[in-house]
């Protein structure tokens, strides 16, 4: 079907005999089917075509496509994440549930940013965009039934770079859902069911430990793995325990042997200590030293650390972080 200046197509993956397979027929495969088919039909000329992810119930502004076009003209990064705000809920209870979940996402991003993590970007499926060549270099979309956005963006960060886009905002749905084992819909459903511990926040101390570890690795590239592990243990024993379980000393010495320059070594380190290992470290710290907590405990602390007004009101906290992270005009 053609419209002036725009060609549209759709893929039938629902009619009898055409359904996605039950085993791995989740959102990852759905995105992969669309991206892969588009990749074969794109025109590669003087520009690198874009692949953009959006969910059917996500709303966009009139400046959506112009902002994407302008961003990729001005950046060398192969991928981008677009600012987002969840749509309002159906009632006040629903509003509070989605606000709490979005606040959790934004606090996590703020903590990663304060720690200096190269994986400090949102991983929301309807906010992703990349160049076609970056998509191919990253190995394409995965088939995961949930978390496909996290793993896809992580791979793009390693192979092409992920930049924060500005100039527009997308508005994902706030609907509850049990379609995936985790994520927005599942968390909102649990909160609406009255589970006050469905979305507990990571303590600020976790991000402090993460930041100290990343800084230590950055500053001590000349040390061997055993010594670097010992230095980490002096600062935080649970951090050293985690690194030991991940066989860091052997890995570090191997990286040093394979990468002759500081920049190459640091790049290889961050490819290893990626977004997934970052999350696993935070979970380890929460399980051993800093239990996850209610937002009233951690959000003001993170806001103060970032130099932002530390209101005690959830609505004001969310508005402040939306503004700080480029999701408000």
C-alpha positions as CSV (number, residue, x, y, z in Angstrom):
1,X,0.0,0.0,0.0
2,X,1.4,3.4,-0.9
3,X,0.8,6.8,0.5
4,X,2.4,10.1,-0.7
5,X,6.1,9.9,0.4
6,X,5.5,6.7,2.4
7,X,5.4,3.0,1.6
8,X,3.7,0.7,4.0
9,X,3.7,-3.0,4.3
10,X,2.5,-5.5,6.9
11,X,3.5,-9.2,7.6
12,X,0.8,-11.8,8.3
13,X,2.2,-13.8,11.3
14,X,-1.2,-14.6,12.8
15,X,-3.4,-16.3,10.2
16,X,-3.8,-20.1,10.4
17,X,-0.6,-21.7,9.3
18,X,1.4,-18.5,9.4
19,X,1.6,-18.1,13.2
20,X,4.9,-17.5,14.9
21,X,6.1,-20.8,16.6
22,X,5.0,-21.2,20.2
23,X,8.5,-22.1,21.4
24,X,10.2,-18.8,20.5
25,X,7.4,-16.8,19.1
26,X,7.8,-13.8,21.4
27,X,8.5,-10.2,20.8
28,X,12.1,-10.8,19.9
29,X,11.2,-13.0,17.0
30,X,8.4,-10.6,15.9
31,X,10.9,-7.7,15.8
32,X,13.5,-9.9,14.0
33,X,11.1,-11.0,11.3
34,X,10.2,-7.3,10.5
35,X,13.7,-6.1,10.7
36,X,15.2,-8.9,8.6
37,X,12.6,-8.5,5.9
38,X,13.1,-4.7,5.8
39,X,16.8,-5.2,5.6
40,X,16.5,-7.1,2.4
41,X,14.4,-4.4,0.8
42,X,16.3,-1.3,1.8
43,X,18.1,0.8,-0.8
44,X,21.7,1.4,0.1
45,X,22.9,4.4,-1.7
46,X,24.7,7.5,-0.4
47,X,23.0,7.1,3.0
48,X,22.8,4.3,5.5
49,X,19.1,3.4,5.8
50,X,17.5,3.3,9.3
51,X,15.7,0.5,11.1
52,X,13.3,1.8,13.8
53,X,11.4,-0.2,16.4
54,X,8.0,0.8,17.5
55,X,5.1,-1.0,19.2
56,X,1.6,-0.8,17.7
57,X,0.2,0.8,20.9
58,X,3.0,3.4,21.3
59,X,2.2,7.0,20.4
60,X,4.6,9.4,18.7
61,X,4.8,13.1,18.0
62,X,4.8,14.8,14.6
63,X,8.5,15.5,15.0
64,X,9.3,11.8,15.4
65,X,10.7,11.0,12.0
66,X,12.4,14.4,11.4
67,X,14.2,14.0,14.8
68,X,15.4,10.6,13.8
69,X,16.6,11.8,10.4
70,X,18.4,14.8,11.9
71,X,20.0,12.7,14.7
72,X,21.6,10.2,12.4
73,X,22.9,12.9,10.2
74,X,24.8,14.4,13.1
75,X,26.2,11.4,14.9
76,X,28.7,8.6,14.1
77,X,27.0,6.2,16.5
78,X,25.2,3.3,14.8
79,X,22.2,3.2,17.2
80,X,20.1,5.5,19.3
81,X,17.5,5.4,22.0
82,X,14.6,7.9,22.0
83,X,13.3,9.6,25.1
84,X,10.0,8.2,26.3
85,X,7.1,8.8,28.7
86,X,4.6,6.1,29.5
87,X,1.0,7.0,28.6
88,X,-1.3,7.6,31.6
89,X,-3.2,4.7,33.1
90,X,-6.9,4.1,33.1
91,X,-7.4,5.4,36.6
92,X,-5.5,6.8,39.6
93,X,-4.4,3.3,40.8
94,X,-3.1,2.5,37.3
95,X,-1.4,5.9,37.1
96,X,0.5,5.2,40.4
97,X,1.5,1.8,39.2
98,X,3.0,2.9,35.9
99,X,4.6,6.0,37.5
100,X,6.3,3.8,40.0
101,X,7.6,1.4,37.3
102,X,8.9,4.3,35.1
103,X,10.5,5.9,38.2
104,X,12.3,2.7,38.8
105,X,13.6,2.7,35.2
106,X,14.7,6.3,35.4
107,X,16.4,5.9,38.8
108,X,18.3,2.9,37.4
109,X,19.5,5.0,34.4
110,X,20.5,7.8,36.7
111,X,22.5,5.4,38.9
112,X,24.3,3.9,35.9
113,X,25.0,7.4,34.7
114,X,26.4,8.5,38.0
115,X,28.6,5.4,38.0
116,X,30.0,6.2,34.6
117,X,28.7,3.0,33.0
118,X,29.0,2.9,29.1
119,X,25.6,1.1,29.3
120,X,23.7,4.0,30.8
121,X,20.8,4.1,28.4
122,X,17.2,3.0,28.6
123,X,16.4,-0.4,27.1
124,X,12.7,0.0,26.1
125,X,11.8,-1.7,22.8
126,X,9.8,1.1,21.3
127,X,12.6,3.6,21.7
128,X,15.3,1.8,19.6
129,X,16.7,2.9,16.2
130,X,19.8,1.9,14.3
131,X,21.5,2.1,11.0
132,X,21.0,-0.9,8.8
133,X,24.8,-1.6,8.7
134,X,24.9,-1.4,12.5
135,X,22.0,-3.9,12.7
136,X,23.9,-6.3,10.5
137,X,27.2,-5.8,12.4
138,X,25.4,-6.6,15.7
139,X,24.2,-9.9,14.3
140,X,20.6,-8.8,13.9
141,X,17.8,-9.0,16.4
142,X,17.6,-11.9,18.9
143,X,14.6,-14.2,19.4
144,X,14.1,-13.7,23.1
145,X,10.5,-13.7,24.4
146,X,11.5,-10.8,26.8
147,X,14.5,-8.6,27.3
148,X,15.2,-8.6,23.5
149,X,15.6,-4.9,23.7
150,X,18.2,-5.1,26.5
151,X,20.4,-7.7,24.6
152,X,20.0,-6.0,21.3
153,X,21.1,-2.6,22.5
154,X,23.9,-4.1,24.5
155,X,25.3,-5.7,21.3
156,X,24.8,-2.5,19.4
157,X,26.7,-0.6,22.1
158,X,29.7,-3.0,21.7
159,X,29.7,-3.0,17.9
160,X,28.4,0.4,16.8
161,X,27.7,2.7,19.7
162,X,24.4,3.8,21.2
163,X,23.7,7.5,21.5
164,X,20.8,9.4,23.2
165,X,18.5,11.1,20.7
166,X,16.8,14.4,21.5
167,X,14.1,16.4,19.8
168,X,11.2,14.0,20.2
169,X,9.5,11.7,22.7
170,X,7.6,8.4,22.3
171,X,4.8,7.3,24.5
172,X,4.6,3.5,25.2
173,X,1.4,2.0,26.5
174,X,0.9,1.6,30.2
175,X,-1.3,-1.5,29.8
176,X,-0.9,-4.4,32.2
177,X,0.1,-7.7,30.6
178,X,1.4,-11.2,31.4
179,X,2.5,-11.8,27.8
180,X,6.2,-11.7,28.8
181,X,7.9,-13.1,32.0
182,X,9.1,-9.6,33.0
183,X,9.0,-6.0,31.8
184,X,6.5,-3.2,31.9
185,X,3.2,-5.2,31.5
186,X,4.1,-7.8,34.0
187,X,5.3,-5.3,36.6
188,X,2.2,-3.1,36.2
189,X,0.0,-6.2,36.6
190,X,1.7,-7.1,39.8
191,X,1.4,-3.6,41.2
192,X,-2.2,-3.4,40.3
193,X,-2.7,-6.8,42.1
194,X,-1.5,-5.1,45.3
195,X,2.1,-6.5,45.4
196,X,3.9,-3.6,47.0
197,X,7.2,-5.4,46.5
198,X,6.8,-6.1,42.8
199,X,9.1,-3.2,41.9
200,X,11.7,-2.6,44.5
201,X,14.5,-0.1,43.8
202,X,18.3,-0.7,43.8
203,X,20.0,1.2,46.7
204,X,22.3,4.1,45.8
205,X,25.2,2.2,47.4
206,X,25.1,-0.3,44.6
207,X,25.8,2.4,42.0
208,X,28.5,3.8,44.2
209,X,30.3,0.4,44.3
210,X,29.8,0.1,40.5
211,X,31.3,3.5,40.0
212,X,34.3,2.8,42.2
213,X,34.9,-0.5,40.3
214,X,34.7,1.1,36.9
215,X,37.0,3.9,38.0
216,X,39.5,1.4,39.5
217,X,39.7,-0.6,36.2
218,X,40.1,2.6,34.2
219,X,42.8,4.0,36.4
220,X,44.8,0.8,36.9
221,X,45.2,-0.7,33.5
222,X,48.8,-1.6,34.3
223,X,48.0,-3.9,37.2
224,X,47.6,-7.7,36.8
225,X,44.3,-9.4,37.5
226,X,45.1,-10.7,40.9
227,X,46.3,-7.3,42.2
228,X,43.3,-5.5,40.7
229,X,41.0,-8.0,42.4
230,X,42.8,-7.4,45.7
231,X,42.3,-3.7,45.3
232,X,38.6,-4.2,44.6
233,X,38.3,-6.3,47.8
234,X,39.8,-3.6,49.9
235,X,37.0,-1.3,48.8
236,X,34.1,-3.8,48.8
237,X,34.4,-7.5,49.7
238,X,31.2,-8.5,47.9
239,X,32.5,-6.9,44.8
240,X,35.6,-9.0,44.9
241,X,33.6,-12.1,45.6
242,X,31.5,-11.4,42.5
243,X,34.6,-10.8,40.3
244,X,36.2,-14.0,41.6
245,X,33.2,-16.0,40.6
246,X,33.3,-14.4,37.2
247,X,37.0,-15.5,36.9
248,X,38.1,-11.9,36.5
249,X,41.8,-12.3,37.3
250,X,42.4,-14.9,34.5
251,X,40.2,-12.9,32.1
252,X,41.9,-9.6,32.8
253,X,45.4,-11.1,32.2
254,X,44.2,-12.6,29.0
255,X,42.8,-9.2,27.9
256,X,46.1,-7.5,28.7
257,X,47.9,-10.1,26.6
258,X,45.6,-9.6,23.6
259,X,45.3,-5.8,23.6
260,X,48.4,-3.7,23.4
261,X,47.1,-0.2,23.9
262,X,45.2,1.3,26.9
263,X,42.2,2.2,24.7
264,X,41.9,-1.3,23.2
265,X,42.2,-2.9,26.7
266,X,39.5,-0.6,28.1
267,X,37.2,-1.3,25.2
268,X,37.7,-5.1,25.7
269,X,37.1,-4.7,29.4
270,X,33.7,-3.0,28.8
271,X,32.8,-5.5,26.2
272,X,33.3,-8.2,28.9
273,X,31.9,-6.2,31.8
274,X,28.8,-5.3,29.8
275,X,25.2,-4.4,30.7
276,X,24.4,-7.9,31.7
277,X,27.4,-8.3,34.1
278,X,26.6,-4.8,35.5
279,X,23.0,-6.0,36.3
280,X,24.3,-9.2,37.8
281,X,26.8,-7.3,40.0
282,X,24.0,-5.1,41.2
283,X,21.8,-8.1,42.0
284,X,24.7,-9.7,43.8
285,X,25.2,-6.6,45.9
286,X,21.5,-6.4,46.7
287,X,21.5,-10.1,47.8
288,X,24.6,-9.8,50.0
289,X,24.9,-6.2,51.3
290,X,22.4,-3.7,50.1
291,X,18.8,-5.1,50.0
292,X,16.4,-3.6,47.4
293,X,14.1,-1.0,49.0
294,X,11.1,1.1,48.5
295,X,11.5,4.3,46.4
296,X,11.0,6.6,49.4
297,X,14.4,5.4,50.7
298,X,16.6,5.6,47.5
299,X,15.1,8.2,45.1
300,X,15.9,11.3,47.1
301,X,19.5,10.1,47.6
302,X,20.0,9.5,43.9
303,X,18.5,12.9,43.0
304,X,20.8,14.7,45.5
305,X,23.8,12.8,44.1
306,X,22.9,14.1,40.7
307,X,22.4,17.7,41.9
308,X,18.7,17.5,41.3
309,X,15.8,18.7,43.6
310,X,15.1,15.9,46.0
311,X,11.3,16.1,46.4
312,X,9.5,13.5,48.5
313,X,6.6,13.3,46.1
314,X,6.7,10.5,43.5
315,X,4.9,12.6,40.9
316,X,7.5,15.4,41.3
317,X,10.4,13.0,41.3
318,X,9.2,11.4,38.0
319,X,8.7,14.8,36.4
320,X,12.2,15.9,37.5
321,X,13.8,12.8,36.0
322,X,11.8,13.1,32.8
323,X,13.1,16.6,32.4
324,X,16.6,15.7,33.3
325,X,16.7,12.7,30.9
326,X,15.2,14.6,28.0
327,X,11.7,13.2,28.0
328,X,9.9,16.6,28.5
329,X,9.9,19.5,26.0
